[in-house]
Amino acid sequence: MALHRTTVTNQMDYNRESKEGKPSTDERLDSGVDSLKEEDYQAVAEEIWRLQLECQPSQNKQLSACAAAEIQEWKTQITEDGDTLLHLAIIHEATDYIKMMIELSKNTDFLDVQNDQRQTALHLAVITNQSDVCQRLLAAGCDPTLVDDSGDMPVHIACRHGNLLCFSVLTQFCRPEHLQTMTSACNYQGQNCLHLASVYGFLSLVENLVDLGADVNSKEQRNGRSGLHLAVDQQNLSLVKLLPKFSMRLAFSWLANHSQTHPST
């Protein structure tokens, strides 16, 4: 399957100003929620449980050839919506099954399989607000820079929802080479994470993004609007006051560094 990419408690960013006409933060999650009836899901759960029992390591810590074959068969099972058993387990928040499947799939392409909406397991973990699953997936070697059919990486979704905990996990536990891509890449609407956090008014996320090196003055690819333009459009006075402070802070930082490397003679 082709992969698509671009160049403690539940913590949510509620530091925002409510305005009429704010964009909706509803996230589509129709890939697998309705694809299985309850009795079908129970059958899937029983199948995973049977696999777990059959695939217990032997005393010499090696799986039998038969069990290994069962694992490969299990990984290829998908629904009519393109969801794998891991996708379904995350959608239904079946914690034990999620842990088992991630453990059996470390550093394999299975973790990055995309469904018909091009959502990976990591996308679904963010949408369902399961930060612990996000951390497990990242530790197991998944790719956080893959995009769904809207061009969103999982981090874009976290910024759209104001999900501070998932955002923190994604940015702290990703590989260093992925961080800049995640914080700067635009989705198919031409918006990066800073634009999304700005348009939805999530002040704490904006601050976190700036601390991670996001460009305060970056502009939307379609409309050429910066985060400050978006804050004004949304009449978000707090963000309008905040963003210029970040710009000034960055300017003073640049001047300080420049003066140290190019002292006047």
C-alpha atoms as an extended CHARMM CRD file, in Angstrom:
* protein
*
       265  EXT
         1         1  MET       CA              0.0000000000        0.0000000000        0.0000000000  PROA      1               0.0000000000
         2         2  ALA       CA              1.4010000000        3.3770000000       -1.0020000000  PROA      2               0.0000000000
         3         3  LEU       CA              2.5090000000        5.7050000000        1.7680000000  PROA      3               0.0000000000
         4         4  HSD       CA              1.8830000000        9.4450000000        1.4880000000  PROA      4               0.0000000000
         5         5  ARG       CA              4.0100000000       12.1100000000        3.1350000000  PROA      5               0.0000000000
         6         6  THR       CA              4.8670000000       15.8170000000        2.7670000000  PROA      6               0.0000000000
         7         7  THR       CA              8.2720000000       17.7920000000        2.5110000000  PROA      7               0.0000000000
         8         8  VAL       CA             -1.3730000000       12.9700000000       33.9720000000  PROA      8               0.0000000000
         9         9  THR       CA             -4.7630000000       13.5020000000       32.6130000000  PROA      9               0.0000000000
        10        10  ASN       CA             -6.3740000000       14.3320000000       29.3090000000  PROA      10              0.0000000000
        11        11  GLN       CA             -4.8180000000       17.7100000000       28.6310000000  PROA      11              0.0000000000
        12        12  MET       CA             -6.6060000000       19.8590000000       26.0890000000  PROA      12              0.0000000000
        13        13  ASP       CA             -5.7900000000       23.4560000000       25.1910000000  PROA      13              0.0000000000
        14        14  TYR       CA             -8.8220000000       25.3110000000       26.5000000000  PROA      14              0.0000000000
        15        15  ASN       CA             -6.9090000000       28.5990000000       26.5200000000  PROA      15              0.0000000000
        16        16  ARG       CA             -8.9600000000       30.1220000000       23.7410000000  PROA      16              0.0000000000
        17        17  GLU       CA            -11.5730000000       32.7780000000       23.1540000000  PROA      17              0.0000000000
        18        18  SER       CA            -14.9930000000       31.4460000000       22.1000000000  PROA      18              0.0000000000
        19        19  LYS       CA            -16.3820000000       33.3240000000       19.1180000000  PROA      19              0.0000000000
        20        20  GLU       CA            -19.4390000000       32.7550000000       16.9840000000  PROA      20              0.0000000000
        21        21  GLY       CA            -18.4930000000       31.4370000000       13.6100000000  PROA      21              0.0000000000
        22        22  LYS       CA            -15.3730000000       29.6610000000       14.8050000000  PROA      22              0.0000000000
        23        23  PRO       CA            -14.4500000000       26.7520000000       12.5130000000  PROA      23              0.0000000000
        24        24  SER       CA            -15.7720000000       23.4070000000       13.6590000000  PROA      24              0.0000000000
        25        25  THR       CA            -13.2730000000       21.0880000000       15.3010000000  PROA      25              0.0000000000
        26        26  ASP       CA            -15.2510000000       17.9700000000       14.4820000000  PROA      26              0.0000000000
        27        27  GLU       CA            -12.9080000000       15.3430000000       13.0820000000  PROA      27              0.0000000000
        28        28  ARG       CA            -14.0360000000       12.7500000000       10.6230000000  PROA      28              0.0000000000
        29        29  LEU       CA            -13.6690000000        9.2620000000       12.0310000000  PROA      29              0.0000000000
        30        30  ASP       CA            -15.8710000000        7.2530000000        9.7040000000  PROA      30              0.0000000000
        31        31  SER       CA            -13.1800000000        4.8740000000        8.5180000000  PROA      31              0.0000000000
        32        32  GLY       CA            -13.9790000000        2.1070000000       10.9290000000  PROA      32              0.0000000000
        33        33  VAL       CA            -16.4990000000        3.1690000000       13.5230000000  PROA      33              0.0000000000
        34        34  ASP       CA            -19.4670000000        1.9870000000       11.5020000000  PROA      34              0.0000000000
        35        35  SER       CA            -17.6720000000       -0.6710000000        9.5020000000  PROA      35              0.0000000000
        36        36  LEU       CA            -18.1930000000       -3.3370000000       12.1870000000  PROA      36              0.0000000000
        37        37  LYS       CA            -21.3070000000       -4.2420000000       14.0810000000  PROA      37              0.0000000000
        38        38  GLU       CA            -20.8730000000       -5.1840000000       17.7240000000  PROA      38              0.0000000000
        39        39  GLU       CA            -21.0600000000       -8.9220000000       17.0370000000  PROA      39              0.0000000000
        40        40  ASP       CA            -18.4890000000       -8.5460000000       14.2450000000  PROA      40              0.0000000000
        41        41  TYR       CA            -16.1540000000       -6.6710000000       16.5510000000  PROA      41              0.0000000000
        42        42  GLN       CA            -16.4960000000       -9.3930000000       19.1740000000  PROA      42              0.0000000000
        43        43  ALA       CA            -15.5120000000      -11.9340000000       16.5180000000  PROA      43              0.0000000000
        44        44  VAL       CA            -12.4320000000       -9.8460000000       15.6760000000  PROA      44              0.0000000000
        45        45  ALA       CA            -11.5650000000       -9.6040000000       19.3710000000  PROA      45              0.0000000000
        46        46  GLU       CA            -11.8460000000      -13.3770000000       19.7610000000  PROA      46              0.0000000000
        47        47  GLU       CA             -9.6070000000      -13.8870000000       16.7370000000  PROA      47              0.0000000000
        48        48  ILE       CA             -6.9490000000      -11.5740000000       18.1760000000  PROA      48              0.0000000000
        49        49  TRP       CA             -7.1710000000      -13.3310000000       21.5560000000  PROA      49              0.0000000000
        50        50  ARG       CA             -6.7450000000      -16.7210000000       19.8850000000  PROA      50              0.0000000000
        51        51  LEU       CA             -3.7210000000      -15.4050000000       18.0420000000  PROA      51              0.0000000000
        52        52  GLN       CA             -2.2490000000      -14.0460000000       21.2600000000  PROA      52              0.0000000000
        53        53  LEU       CA             -2.5230000000      -17.4570000000       22.9100000000  PROA      53              0.0000000000
        54        54  GLU       CA             -1.0680000000      -19.3010000000       19.9530000000  PROA      54              0.0000000000
        55        55  CYS       CA              1.8120000000      -16.8920000000       19.5720000000  PROA      55              0.0000000000
        56        56  GLN       CA              3.1300000000      -17.0210000000       23.1330000000  PROA      56              0.0000000000
        57        57  PRO       CA              6.9300000000      -17.3370000000       22.9610000000  PROA      57              0.0000000000
        58        58  SER       CA              8.3430000000      -20.7580000000       23.7050000000  PROA      58              0.0000000000
        59        59  GLN       CA             10.8790000000      -21.2920000000       26.4720000000  PROA      59              0.0000000000
        60        60  ASN       CA             13.7330000000      -20.5220000000       24.1060000000  PROA      60              0.0000000000
        61        61  LYS       CA             12.0840000000      -17.1380000000       23.3390000000  PROA      61              0.0000000000
        62        62  GLN       CA             11.4720000000      -17.9720000000       19.6710000000  PROA      62              0.0000000000
        63        63  LEU       CA              8.1260000000      -18.2050000000       17.9060000000  PROA      63              0.0000000000
        64        64  SER       CA              7.3230000000      -21.3710000000       16.0420000000  PROA      64              0.0000000000
        65        65  ALA       CA              7.0690000000      -21.2560000000       12.2550000000  PROA      65              0.0000000000
        66        66  CYS       CA              3.3610000000      -21.9270000000       12.5580000000  PROA      66              0.0000000000
        67        67  ALA       CA              2.8290000000      -18.9890000000       14.9010000000  PROA      67              0.0000000000
        68        68  ALA       CA              4.9030000000      -16.7180000000       12.6700000000  PROA      68              0.0000000000
        69        69  ALA       CA              2.7120000000      -17.6670000000        9.7170000000  PROA      69              0.0000000000
        70        70  GLU       CA             -0.3760000000      -16.8440000000       11.7890000000  PROA      70              0.0000000000
        71        71  ILE       CA              1.0510000000      -13.3930000000       12.5360000000  PROA      71              0.0000000000
        72        72  GLN       CA              1.5480000000      -12.6360000000        8.8580000000  PROA      72              0.0000000000
        73        73  GLU       CA             -2.0110000000      -13.7200000000        8.0760000000  PROA      73              0.0000000000
        74        74  TRP       CA             -3.3190000000      -11.5530000000       10.9120000000  PROA      74              0.0000000000
        75        75  LYS       CA             -1.4910000000       -8.4940000000        9.6350000000  PROA      75              0.0000000000
        76        76  THR       CA             -3.0470000000       -8.7680000000        6.1810000000  PROA      76              0.0000000000
        77        77  GLN       CA             -6.6730000000       -8.7940000000        7.3460000000  PROA      77              0.0000000000
        78        78  ILE       CA             -8.4470000000       -5.5430000000        6.4560000000  PROA      78              0.0000000000
        79        79  THR       CA            -12.0370000000       -4.3330000000        6.3370000000  PROA      79              0.0000000000
        80        80  GLU       CA            -13.8390000000       -2.9360000000        3.3200000000  PROA      80              0.0000000000
        81        81  ASP       CA            -12.7250000000        0.5220000000        4.4900000000  PROA      81              0.0000000000
        82        82  GLY       CA             -9.0810000000       -0.5170000000        4.4740000000  PROA      82              0.0000000000
        83        83  ASP       CA             -8.7780000000       -0.7250000000        8.2560000000  PROA      83              0.0000000000
        84        84  THR       CA             -6.3890000000       -3.2490000000        9.7580000000  PROA      84              0.0000000000
        85        85  LEU       CA             -7.0660000000       -4.9980000000       13.0440000000  PROA      85              0.0000000000
        86        86  LEU       CA             -4.8110000000       -2.4310000000       14.7080000000  PROA      86              0.0000000000
        87        87  HSD       CA             -6.9020000000        0.4090000000       13.2840000000  PROA      87              0.0000000000
        88        88  LEU       CA            -10.0560000000       -1.2310000000       14.6180000000  PROA      88              0.0000000000
        89        89  ALA       CA             -8.5580000000       -1.8870000000       18.0360000000  PROA      89              0.0000000000
        90        90  ILE       CA             -7.5810000000        1.8010000000       18.3240000000  PROA      90              0.0000000000
        91        91  ILE       CA            -10.9960000000        2.9940000000       17.1520000000  PROA      91              0.0000000000
        92        92  HSD       CA            -12.6750000000        0.7970000000       19.7710000000  PROA      92              0.0000000000
        93        93  GLU       CA             -9.9910000000        1.6190000000       22.3860000000  PROA      93              0.0000000000
        94        94  ALA       CA             -9.2670000000       -2.0580000000       22.9890000000  PROA      94              0.0000000000
        95        95  THR       CA             -6.1420000000       -1.3730000000       25.0490000000  PROA      95              0.0000000000
        96        96  ASP       CA             -4.8900000000       -4.9210000000       25.5890000000  PROA      96              0.0000000000
        97        97  TYR       CA             -5.1600000000       -5.7790000000       21.9030000000  PROA      97              0.0000000000
        98        98  ILE       CA             -3.4780000000       -2.5260000000       20.9100000000  PROA      98              0.0000000000
        99        99  LYS       CA             -0.4830000000       -3.2500000000       23.1460000000  PROA      99              0.0000000000
       100       100  MET       CA             -0.1720000000       -6.8060000000       21.8660000000  PROA      100             0.0000000000
       101       101  MET       CA             -0.3470000000       -5.8500000000       18.1890000000  PROA      101             0.0000000000
       102       102  ILE       CA              2.1540000000       -3.0060000000       18.5180000000  PROA      102             0.0000000000
       103       103  GLU       CA              4.5340000000       -5.2920000000       20.3910000000  PROA      103             0.0000000000
       104       104  LEU       CA              4.3020000000       -7.8760000000       17.5930000000  PROA      104             0.0000000000
       105       105  SER       CA              4.8320000000       -5.2340000000       14.9020000000  PROA      105             0.0000000000
       106       106  LYS       CA              7.8210000000       -3.2150000000       16.0970000000  PROA      106             0.0000000000
       107       107  ASN       CA              9.8080000000       -1.5740000000       13.2950000000  PROA      107             0.0000000000
       108       108  THR       CA              7.6150000000       -3.0350000000       10.5540000000  PROA      108             0.0000000000
       109       109  ASP       CA              5.6000000000       -1.4140000000        7.7870000000  PROA      109             0.0000000000
       110       110  PHE       CA              2.4120000000       -2.7350000000        9.3870000000  PROA      110             0.0000000000
       111       111  LEU       CA              2.4320000000        0.2030000000       11.8070000000  PROA      111             0.0000000000
       112       112  ASP       CA              2.2470000000        2.6220000000        8.8670000000  PROA      112             0.0000000000
       113       113  VAL       CA             -0.5240000000        0.9600000000        6.8630000000  PROA      113             0.0000000000
       114       114  GLN       CA             -3.0360000000        3.5570000000        5.7010000000  PROA      114             0.0000000000
       115       115  ASN       CA             -6.7560000000        2.9170000000        5.3330000000  PROA      115             0.0000000000
       116       116  ASP       CA             -8.9640000000        4.2320000000        2.5400000000  PROA      116             0.0000000000
       117       117  GLN       CA             -8.8040000000        7.7200000000        4.0730000000  PROA      117             0.0000000000
       118       118  ARG       CA             -5.0210000000        7.2960000000        4.2810000000  PROA      118             0.0000000000
       119       119  GLN       CA             -5.1890000000        7.3630000000        8.0850000000  PROA      119             0.0000000000
       120       120  THR       CA             -2.4640000000        5.4800000000        9.9190000000  PROA      120             0.0000000000
       121       121  ALA       CA             -2.7950000000        3.9750000000       13.3620000000  PROA      121             0.0000000000
       122       122  LEU       CA             -1.1260000000        7.1310000000       14.7120000000  PROA      122             0.0000000000
       123       123  HSD       CA             -3.7400000000        9.3660000000       13.0700000000  PROA      123             0.0000000000
       124       124  LEU       CA             -6.4990000000        7.3590000000       14.7350000000  PROA      124             0.0000000000
       125       125  ALA       CA             -4.7400000000        7.3860000000       18.1100000000  PROA      125             0.0000000000
       126       126  VAL       CA             -4.6520000000       11.2020000000       18.0150000000  PROA      126             0.0000000000
       127       127  ILE       CA             -8.2630000000       11.4760000000       16.8260000000  PROA      127             0.0000000000
       128       128  THR       CA             -9.4030000000        9.2410000000       19.6980000000  PROA      128             0.0000000000
       129       129  ASN       CA             -7.1640000000       11.1190000000       22.1490000000  PROA      129             0.0000000000
       130       130  GLN       CA             -5.0810000000        8.1130000000       23.2130000000  PROA      130             0.0000000000
       131       131  SER       CA             -1.7140000000        9.6990000000       23.9590000000  PROA      131             0.0000000000
       132       132  ASP       CA             -0.3500000000        6.5000000000       25.4940000000  PROA      132             0.0000000000
       133       133  VAL       CA             -1.0160000000        4.6750000000       22.2120000000  PROA      133             0.0000000000
       134       134  CYS       CA              0.7410000000        7.4990000000       20.3480000000  PROA      134             0.0000000000
       135       135  GLN       CA              3.8020000000        6.9890000000       22.5230000000  PROA      135             0.0000000000
       136       136  ARG       CA              3.7700000000        3.2160000000       22.0190000000  PROA      136             0.0000000000
       137       137  LEU       CA              3.4940000000        3.6120000000       18.2520000000  PROA      137             0.0000000000
       138       138  LEU       CA              6.3540000000        6.1150000000       18.0940000000  PROA      138             0.0000000000
       139       139  ALA       CA              8.5440000000        3.9290000000       20.3080000000  PROA      139             0.0000000000
       140       140  ALA       CA              7.7770000000        0.9850000000       18.0220000000  PROA      140             0.0000000000
       141       141  GLY       CA              9.0210000000        2.8750000000       14.9690000000  PROA      141             0.0000000000
       142       142  CYS       CA              5.9660000000        4.3120000000       13.2060000000  PROA      142             0.0000000000
       143       143  ASP       CA              6.3510000000        7.2680000000       10.8380000000  PROA      143             0.0000000000
       144       144  PRO       CA              4.6150000000       10.4220000000       12.1660000000  PROA      144             0.0000000000
       145       145  THR       CA              5.0730000000       12.3490000000        8.8980000000  PROA      145             0.0000000000
       146       146  LEU       CA              2.5890000000       10.3390000000        6.8140000000  PROA      146             0.0000000000
       147       147  VAL       CA             -0.4710000000       12.3250000000        5.7480000000  PROA      147             0.0000000000
       148       148  ASP       CA             -4.1430000000       11.4550000000        5.4190000000  PROA      148             0.0000000000
       149       149  ASP       CA             -6.4080000000       12.3940000000        2.5170000000  PROA      149             0.0000000000
       150       150  SER       CA             -6.5530000000       15.9870000000        3.7980000000  PROA      150             0.0000000000
       151       151  GLY       CA             -2.7760000000       16.2540000000        3.8910000000  PROA      151             0.0000000000
       152       152  ASP       CA             -2.8270000000       16.2070000000        7.6890000000  PROA      152             0.0000000000
       153       153  MET       CA             -0.1110000000       14.5670000000        9.7290000000  PROA      153             0.0000000000
       154       154  PRO       CA             -1.1880000000       13.4100000000       13.1920000000  PROA      154             0.0000000000
       155       155  VAL       CA              0.3450000000       16.5800000000       14.6460000000  PROA      155             0.0000000000
       156       156  HSD       CA             -1.9190000000       18.7310000000       12.4410000000  PROA      156             0.0000000000
       157       157  ILE       CA             -4.9220000000       16.9510000000       13.9520000000  PROA      157             0.0000000000
       158       158  ALA       CA             -3.6230000000       17.5270000000       17.4840000000  PROA      158             0.0000000000
       159       159  CYS       CA             -3.2430000000       21.2520000000       16.7310000000  PROA      159             0.0000000000
       160       160  ARG       CA             -6.7180000000       21.4740000000       15.2020000000  PROA      160             0.0000000000
       161       161  HSD       CA             -8.2300000000       19.8890000000       18.3150000000  PROA      161             0.0000000000
       162       162  GLY       CA             -6.0790000000       21.7120000000       20.8600000000  PROA      162             0.0000000000
       163       163  ASN       CA             -4.8410000000       18.3700000000       22.1460000000  PROA      163             0.0000000000
       164       164  LEU       CA             -1.7940000000       19.3720000000       24.1930000000  PROA      164             0.0000000000
       165       165  LEU       CA             -1.0360000000       15.9120000000       25.5200000000  PROA      165             0.0000000000
       166       166  CYS       CA             -0.9630000000       14.1970000000       22.1270000000  PROA      166             0.0000000000
       167       167  PHE       CA              0.9500000000       17.1560000000       20.6870000000  PROA      167             0.0000000000
       168       168  SER       CA              3.5580000000       16.8580000000       23.4410000000  PROA      168             0.0000000000
       169       169  VAL       CA              3.9400000000       13.1200000000       22.9000000000  PROA      169             0.0000000000
       170       170  LEU       CA              4.2340000000       13.5200000000       19.1290000000  PROA      170             0.0000000000
       171       171  THR       CA              6.9020000000       16.2200000000       19.3420000000  PROA      171             0.0000000000
       172       172  GLN       CA              8.8690000000       14.7290000000       22.2380000000  PROA      172             0.0000000000
       173       173  PHE       CA              9.0050000000       11.0990000000       21.1420000000  PROA      173             0.0000000000
       174       174  CYS       CA              9.3850000000       11.4960000000       17.3830000000  PROA      174             0.0000000000
       175       175  ARG       CA             12.7820000000       11.0960000000       15.7740000000  PROA      175             0.0000000000
       176       176  PRO       CA             14.7600000000       14.3710000000       15.5960000000  PROA      176             0.0000000000
       177       177  GLU       CA             14.7630000000       14.3470000000       11.7960000000  PROA      177             0.0000000000
       178       178  HSD       CA             10.9500000000       14.3300000000       11.8020000000  PROA      178             0.0000000000
       179       179  LEU       CA             10.3620000000       17.2560000000       14.1490000000  PROA      179             0.0000000000
       180       180  GLN       CA             11.0470000000       20.1120000000       11.7380000000  PROA      180             0.0000000000
       181       181  THR       CA              8.9090000000       18.5000000000        9.0440000000  PROA      181             0.0000000000
       182       182  MET       CA              6.0310000000       18.0340000000       11.4710000000  PROA      182             0.0000000000
       183       183  THR       CA              6.0570000000       21.6290000000       12.7070000000  PROA      183             0.0000000000
       184       184  SER       CA              6.5350000000       23.2940000000        9.3040000000  PROA      184             0.0000000000
       185       185  ALA       CA              4.7680000000       21.1620000000        6.6820000000  PROA      185             0.0000000000
       186       186  CYS       CA              1.4530000000       22.3770000000        5.2800000000  PROA      186             0.0000000000
       187       187  ASN       CA             -1.6100000000       20.2530000000        4.6690000000  PROA      187             0.0000000000
       188       188  TYR       CA             -3.6610000000       20.3670000000        1.4600000000  PROA      188             0.0000000000
       189       189  GLN       CA             -5.3490000000       23.5700000000        2.6630000000  PROA      189             0.0000000000
       190       190  GLY       CA             -1.9230000000       25.2060000000        2.7700000000  PROA      190             0.0000000000
       191       191  GLN       CA             -1.8870000000       25.4530000000        6.5580000000  PROA      191             0.0000000000
       192       192  ASN       CA              0.8620000000       24.3430000000        8.9160000000  PROA      192             0.0000000000
       193       193  CYS       CA              0.5100000000       23.6050000000       12.6230000000  PROA      193             0.0000000000
       194       194  LEU       CA              0.9540000000       27.2300000000       13.6610000000  PROA      194             0.0000000000
       195       195  HSD       CA             -1.8210000000       28.3160000000       11.2980000000  PROA      195             0.0000000000
       196       196  LEU       CA             -4.1750000000       25.6690000000       12.6740000000  PROA      196             0.0000000000
       197       197  ALA       CA             -3.4230000000       26.5230000000       16.2990000000  PROA      197             0.0000000000
       198       198  SER       CA             -3.9410000000       30.2050000000       15.4690000000  PROA      198             0.0000000000
       199       199  VAL       CA             -7.2010000000       29.8610000000       13.5660000000  PROA      199             0.0000000000
       200       200  TYR       CA             -8.6850000000       27.7500000000       16.3470000000  PROA      200             0.0000000000
       201       201  GLY       CA             -7.3130000000       30.0380000000       19.0440000000  PROA      201             0.0000000000
       202       202  PHE       CA             -5.1470000000       27.5890000000       20.9980000000  PROA      202             0.0000000000
       203       203  LEU       CA             -2.6740000000       29.9140000000       22.6880000000  PROA      203             0.0000000000
       204       204  SER       CA             -0.6600000000       27.2870000000       24.5480000000  PROA      204             0.0000000000
       205       205  LEU       CA             -0.0970000000       25.3190000000       21.3560000000  PROA      205             0.0000000000
       206       206  VAL       CA              1.0570000000       28.4560000000       19.5550000000  PROA      206             0.0000000000
       207       207  GLU       CA              3.5880000000       29.0800000000       22.3180000000  PROA      207             0.0000000000
       208       208  ASN       CA              4.7780000000       25.4740000000       22.2480000000  PROA      208             0.0000000000
       209       209  LEU       CA              5.1930000000       25.5890000000       18.4790000000  PROA      209             0.0000000000
       210       210  VAL       CA              7.2430000000       28.7860000000       18.6520000000  PROA      210             0.0000000000
       211       211  ASP       CA              9.4380000000       27.2140000000       21.3320000000  PROA      211             0.0000000000
       212       212  LEU       CA             10.0150000000       24.2840000000       18.9630000000  PROA      212             0.0000000000
       213       213  GLY       CA             11.1690000000       26.6450000000       16.2360000000  PROA      213             0.0000000000
       214       214  ALA       CA              8.0030000000       27.2360000000       14.2110000000  PROA      214             0.0000000000
       215       215  ASP       CA              8.1540000000       30.3660000000       12.0610000000  PROA      215             0.0000000000
       216       216  VAL       CA              5.7540000000       32.9580000000       13.4950000000  PROA      216             0.0000000000
       217       217  ASN       CA              5.7040000000       34.7940000000       10.1850000000  PROA      217             0.0000000000
       218       218  SER       CA              5.0500000000       31.7560000000        7.9640000000  PROA      218             0.0000000000
       219       219  LYS       CA              2.1600000000       32.3150000000        5.5620000000  PROA      219             0.0000000000
       220       220  GLU       CA             -0.6200000000       30.0870000000        4.3490000000  PROA      220             0.0000000000
       221       221  GLN       CA              0.1730000000       28.7030000000        0.9170000000  PROA      221             0.0000000000
       222       222  ARG       CA             -3.2450000000       29.5480000000       -0.5080000000  PROA      222             0.0000000000
       223       223  ASN       CA             -4.0900000000       32.9330000000        0.9720000000  PROA      223             0.0000000000
       224       224  GLY       CA             -0.7520000000       34.2660000000        2.1590000000  PROA      224             0.0000000000
       225       225  ARG       CA             -2.0730000000       34.8870000000        5.6690000000  PROA      225             0.0000000000
       226       226  SER       CA              0.1970000000       34.5900000000        8.6900000000  PROA      226             0.0000000000
       227       227  GLY       CA             -0.8470000000       33.4540000000       12.1440000000  PROA      227             0.0000000000
       228       228  LEU       CA             -1.3980000000       37.0920000000       13.0780000000  PROA      228             0.0000000000
       229       229  HSD       CA             -3.7530000000       37.6070000000       10.1370000000  PROA      229             0.0000000000
       230       230  LEU       CA             -5.7070000000       34.5300000000       11.2210000000  PROA      230             0.0000000000
       231       231  ALA       CA             -5.8850000000       35.7610000000       14.8130000000  PROA      231             0.0000000000
       232       232  VAL       CA             -7.2930000000       39.0920000000       13.6010000000  PROA      232             0.0000000000
       233       233  ASP       CA             -9.7920000000       37.3080000000       11.3450000000  PROA      233             0.0000000000
       234       234  GLN       CA            -11.0230000000       35.3360000000       14.3580000000  PROA      234             0.0000000000
       235       235  GLN       CA            -11.0630000000       38.4620000000       16.5410000000  PROA      235             0.0000000000
       236       236  ASN       CA             -8.8630000000       36.6690000000       19.0430000000  PROA      236             0.0000000000
       237       237  LEU       CA             -7.4420000000       39.5990000000       21.0020000000  PROA      237             0.0000000000
       238       238  SER       CA             -5.2460000000       37.4360000000       23.2410000000  PROA      238             0.0000000000
       239       239  LEU       CA             -3.5230000000       35.8390000000       20.2610000000  PROA      239             0.0000000000
       240       240  VAL       CA             -3.2600000000       39.1830000000       18.4530000000  PROA      240             0.0000000000
       241       241  LYS       CA             -1.3110000000       40.4740000000       21.4570000000  PROA      241             0.0000000000
       242       242  LEU       CA              0.7600000000       37.3040000000       21.8030000000  PROA      242             0.0000000000
       243       243  LEU       CA              2.1060000000       36.7680000000       18.2800000000  PROA      243             0.0000000000
       244       244  PRO       CA              3.8880000000       40.1330000000       17.8850000000  PROA      244             0.0000000000
       245       245  LYS       CA              5.6470000000       39.4540000000       21.1930000000  PROA      245             0.0000000000
       246       246  PHE       CA              7.0160000000       36.2210000000       19.7260000000  PROA      246             0.0000000000
       247       247  SER       CA              8.1900000000       38.0900000000       16.6310000000  PROA      247             0.0000000000
       248       248  MET       CA              9.9550000000       40.6890000000       18.7610000000  PROA      248             0.0000000000
       249       249  ARG       CA             11.5070000000       38.0000000000       20.9350000000  PROA      249             0.0000000000
       250       250  LEU       CA             12.8690000000       36.2380000000       17.8740000000  PROA      250             0.0000000000
       251       251  ALA       CA             14.1700000000       39.5350000000       16.4690000000  PROA      251             0.0000000000
       252       252  PHE       CA             16.0380000000       40.3760000000       19.6690000000  PROA      252             0.0000000000
       253       253  SER       CA             17.4220000000       36.8340000000       19.8220000000  PROA      253             0.0000000000
       254       254  TRP       CA             18.7000000000       37.1640000000       16.2530000000  PROA      254             0.0000000000
       255       255  LEU       CA             20.2860000000       40.5410000000       17.0040000000  PROA      255             0.0000000000
       256       256  ALA       CA             21.9810000000       39.1680000000       20.1080000000  PROA      256             0.0000000000
       257       257  ASN       CA             23.4110000000       36.2090000000       18.2160000000  PROA      257             0.0000000000
       258       258  HSD       CA             24.4590000000       38.4280000000       15.3090000000  PROA      258             0.0000000000
       259       259  SER       CA             26.2910000000       40.8680000000       17.6090000000  PROA      259             0.0000000000
       260       260  GLN       CA             28.1840000000       37.9840000000       19.2540000000  PROA      260             0.0000000000
       261       261  THR       CA             29.3050000000       36.4710000000       15.9620000000  PROA      261             0.0000000000
       262       262  HSD       CA             30.0120000000       39.8290000000       14.2790000000  PROA      262             0.0000000000
       263       263  PRO       CA             31.3270000000       42.1530000000       17.0310000000  PROA      263             0.0000000000
       264       264  SER       CA             31.9160000000       45.7460000000       15.9990000000  PROA      264             0.0000000000
       265       265  THR       CA             35.4940000000       46.6960000000       15.5690000000  PROA      265             0.0000000000
